[in-house]
Amino acid sequence: MQIFRHDELDEDVLEELLEEINELYEASEQTLIELEIKPTDNELQRALFRSIHTIKGDLGLVNFSPMLPLLQRVEDLLDFLRKGQISYTSTMSDLVLLTMDRVKIFVQSCIQNGQASYDENLHNQLNVQIGRITPDNVAQHETLLAESVLLLDPSLDVSPDEQQHENQLQNESQAIDDLGITHEFDSEQEADILFFRKLMEPVEQRSQYWQGRCDRIAKLALFLNSQAGKVIDEKQLAVACYVHDFGMAFMPLSLLHKTDPLDQNEFNLMRSHVFKSAKLLEHLDYWNEARKIVIQHHERMDGTGYPMGLKGSEICEGAKLLAIVDTFDALTHSRAYETHLTRPKKRAVIEINKVADGQFCKKWMKIFNASMSKLLINLSSG
């Protein structure tokens, strides 16, 4: 790692620089969301290019030189895009987001500490890798982009065995207190939560993509609920998070892992998992609210969900929240078949926002977006 110490600059100048970068960052995220819907829109492509070009220019004015070659490579890539010489892909979006994260952290460190560390060798590798993407080798673009993304964030490439081992260690070290439930509950209720959590372990082991899924979903759902003022009973929400996919234990693995579109019979079978899951709580009256959340978590705000086609206020708050968290976890822990990359968390947030209208509750989306913005900044800083 190398250390960069900036020249003595006026504090106001640095603060203005960071403020502009933050504004351009937010504008770029919005542009990327729109590009997912309209990937050939040249105005959006030009807007994204201008944002990166402006950031590079601002850093050049204050002589933050370590970031300039990397930004130049990304700018060159977006220049090809705006000229119609290459096509936009989601992996390109990941590259832009991760690059901007790196720049933002670098600038923040300079402002707070008067210096910032950076990996010159990594930047050299990235410059070479991104520079290999040209209009003349279109067939190689996705591979080159995916390899560039992995250089920026190696954690996105986790083999199934490594993922299973990591999640098993995580599960072994977690206790029920880790969920952050603050409402008091008696020993029977605590025993139930622990029972449902333990019950899901063999279910999760049926698929290499599921290990640790319920713990992740429960933690994030309870965190978002706390950000909203705990409008949903924490115990009911926790149980719903653990039980909601129990019915998947009774689905053929060939169906669960199928990559081709499902036929109508297969689709109906998959939909039936909500009833199988809810049946687990059928005679446990105390957990009626959790059962309601489980049954409704695939309902959609516009009435296009299942199993009952509920919409809007007909759907309980817990189900509205679980629908978002369930989708987010599926996006960040499934594996892309072409590049074998898990989706970066920022990419998953963008994808959820892209389809949110009509599917997810606007109130909970607002809480989700604000909370994820804070969480992802903290993760990047760490």
C-alpha positions, -999 to 999 in steps of 0.1 A, spaced: 0 0 0 12 35 -8 4 67 12 -7 99 -6 -4 132 13 -21 161 -3 -7 196 -4 -20 221 21 -54 230 7 -81 252 21 -105 231 42 -135 248 24 -121 238 -10 -119 201 1 -154 202 16 -167 217 -16 -149 189 -36 -165 162 -15 -199 178 -17 -197 179 -55 -185 143 -57 -214 132 -35 -238 150 -57 -223 135 -89 -223 101 -72 -260 103 -64 -268 116 -99 -248 87 -114 -266 61 -93 -299 75 -106 -286 75 -142 -275 38 -138 -310 29 -125 -325 45 -157 -299 28 -179 -311 -6 -167 -345 3 -182 -332 21 -212 -296 8 -219 -294 24 -253 -305 59 -242 -276 81 -255 -286 111 -232 -282 88 -201 -249 74 -215 -236 110 -220 -248 120 -185 -228 92 -169 -197 101 -189 -200 137 -178 -202 128 -142 -170 107 -143 -153 134 -164 -162 161 -139 -150 141 -110 -117 134 -127 -113 171 -135 -121 181 -99 -95 157 -85 -70 170 -111 -75 206 -99 -64 196 -64 -37 172 -76 -52 140 -62 -31 122 -87 -34 85 -76 -70 83 -86 -66 100 -120 -54 71 -142 -82 48 -130 -108 75 -136 -93 81 -170 -97 44 -179 -134 44 -168 -140 76 -187 -125 60 -218 -149 31 -214 -179 54 -211 -166 74 -241 -169 42 -262 -204 38 -247 -217 73 -255 -203 70 -291 -222 38 -297 -190 17 -301 -198 -7 -272 -230 -17 -253 -241 -10 -218 -243 -40 -194 -250 -44 -157 -214 -54 -151 -203 -21 -165 -225 -4 -140 -209 -25 -112 -175 -13 -124 -186 24 -123 -201 21 -88 -171 3 -73 -147 28 -88 -167 58 -75 -168 41 -40 -130 39 -41 -126 76 -51 -151 87 -25 -133 69 3 -99 83 -9 -112 119 -8 -129 114 26 -96 101 40 -77 130 26 -101 154 42 -102 137 76 -66 126 79 -46 147 55 -36 115 37 -50 84 21 -37 49 14 -40 33 -20 -28 2 -38 -7 13 -67 -2 -23 -79 -40 -29 -79 -46 4 -98 -20 -6 -124 -37 -40 -129 -71 -22 -133 -57 2 -158 -44 -26 -179 -75 -47 -175 -100 -20 -183 -78 -7 -211 -82 -41 -228 -119 -33 -234 -122 -18 -269 -148 -17 -297 -128 -44 -315 -132 -72 -289 -170 -71 -281 -171 -108 -274 -147 -104 -245 -163 -74 -229 -183 -92 -202 -153 -113 -192 -130 -83 -190 -156 -63 -171 -162 -91 -146 -125 -96 -140 -122 -58 -134 -150 -59 -109 -133 -88 -91 -101 -68 -88 -121 -40 -72 -140 -64 -49 -126 -99 -47 -153 -109 -22 -178 -111 -50 -162 -143 -63 -170 -170 -37 -169 -207 -46 -199 -227 -33 -177 -247 -9 -161 -215 5 -195 -199 8 -209 -229 26 -179 -230 50 -182 -193 57 -219 -194 64 -215 -225 86 -190 -206 108 -213 -176 108 -243 -197 119 -223 -215 147 -211 -182 162 -245 -165 162 -269 -165 191 -305 -153 192 -294 -120 208 -275 -111 176 -308 -104 160 -311 -73 181 -346 -80 194 -352 -55 222 -388 -63 232 -391 -87 261 -402 -122 255 -407 -152 278 -388 -184 277 -414 -202 256 -413 -176 229 -375 -176 229 -375 -214 226 -398 -211 196 -375 -187 178 -345 -209 185 -365 -239 173 -375 -223 140 -340 -211 134 -326 -246 141 -353 -261 120 -342 -241 89 -306 -253 90 -312 -286 72 -336 -268 48 -308 -244 39 -284 -272 34 -304 -286 5 -290 -259 -17 -255 -244 -20 -271 -209 -24 -291 -209 9 -267 -213 38 -272 -186 63 -301 -171 44 -326 -169 72 -301 -153 96 -293 -127 70 -329 -119 62 -339 -118 99 -311 -94 108 -317 -70 79 -355 -71 84 -352 -64 121 -327 -36 115 -350 -19 89 -380 -23 113 -359 -6 140 -352 23 116 -390 27 111 -396 28 149 -404 -9 153 -439 -6 138 -439 -44 134 -437 -68 164 -401 -79 165 -408 -114 176 -434 -120 150 -411 -106 123 -382 -128 134 -403 -160 133 -417 -150 99 -382 -145 85 -372 -180 97 -403 -198 85 -412 -180 53 -393 -204 30 -398 -236 50 -420 -249 22 -390 -249 -1 -379 -280 17 -406 -299 -2 -396 -287 -37 -375 -308 -60 -339 -294 -63 -342 -298 -101 -370 -272 -99 -353 -249 -74 -321 -248 -95 -338 -247 -129 -324 -219 -152 -350 -221 -179 -384 -205 -175 -409 -225 -154 -439 -240 -171 -473 -233 -155 -474 -265 -134 -439 -258 -121 -448 -222 -114 -479 -233 -94 -459 -258 -74 -433 -231 -65 -461 -208 -54 -475 -235 -31 -445 -231 -8 -461 -202 11 -490 -224 23 -466 -252 33 -445 -226 52 -475 -211 69 -489 -245 79 -460 -249 102 -475 -222 124 -511 -233 119 -519 -244 155 -495 -219 173 -519 -191 181 -493 -168 195 -476 -167 161 -507 -158 141 -491 -125 130 -460 -143 118 -481 -167 99 -499 -138 82 -466 -123 72 -455 -157 57 -486 -161 37 -485 -126 23 -448 -120 16 -452 -127 -21 -481 -103 -25 -474 -71 -45 -487 -36 -40 -505 -36 -74 -523 -69 -68 -501 -90 -92 -486 -111 -64 -497 -144 -49 -514 -164 -34 -544 -142 -30 -537 -112 -52 -539 -88 -23 -529 -52 -29 -519 -20 -11 -533 -17 25 -547 -53 23 -511 -65 28 -497 -65 63 -466 -43 71 -445 -73 79 -451 -89 45 -443 -56 28 -410 -54 45 -401 -91 41 -408 -89 4 -381 -63 -1 -355 -80 22 -362 -114 6 -356 -100 -29 -324 -82 -18 -309 -114 -3 -318 -134 -34 -301 -108 -56 -269 -106 -35 -265 -143 -29 -275 -159 -62 -248 -164 -88 -248 -151 -123 -245 -180 -148 -222 -162 -172 -197 -145 -149 -202 -165 -117 -204 -132 -98 -227 -125 -69 -243 -91 -75 -227 -63 -55 -250 -49 -29 -253 -15 -46 -262 -33 -78 -289 -52 -60 -303 -19 -45 -304 -4 -80 -322 -35 -94 -348 -35 -66 -355 2 -72 -359 -5 -109 -388 -28 -103 -402 -13 -71 -431 6 -86 -461 -15 -82 -443 -43 -64 -430 -29 -32 -443 -5 -6 -430 31 -12 -427 37 26 -406 7 32 -385 13 0 -377 48 14 -365 32 46 -346 5 28 -328 30 5 -318 53 33 -307 25 55 -287 7 28 -270 39 18 -257 42 54 -248 5 56 -229 4 24 -209 35 32 -199 20 65 -190 -13 48 -169 5 22 -151 26 49 -144 -6 69 
